[in-house]
Amino acid sequence: MNRNPVIPFILIMLMGVGLIFFMSAHGANKGEEEGKDGAKTEQKFDAKTFAKDNCTSCHGQNLEGGMGPKLAGNSKDAGALKKVIREGKGAMPAHDEATISDKDLDTLVKYLKDGAK
């Protein structure tokens, strides 16, 4: 009786694809974390980390300005900063609700106006 040597490879591939889908679904709730009692709790927004991950490549390592304008200690009013962050301006991309919530946007703007300390 001859066995097909391709079947084990197909089974391994299907298990790998299934594992990828499972891990993707598990990581979809990255904004939530389970507490000790099993209840889900929101992770606290960190403006400094958000700015480091999303702003420093154009606005400088310390947000002192670079390709983009200075953000640390920005003198624009909060409403104008929020509008630029939400809608984008020039080469700056827009950041919608999926990227940063309104509450977190307020925290980010306060962080920038306070000199990014």
Buried (B, 14 or more C-beta within 10 A) or exposed (E): EEEEEEEEEEEEEEEEEEEEEEEEEEEEEEEEEEEEEEEEEEEEBBBEEBBBEBBBEBBBEBBBEBEBBBBBEBEBEBEEBBEBBBEEEEEBEEBEEEBBEEEBBBBBBEBBBEEBE
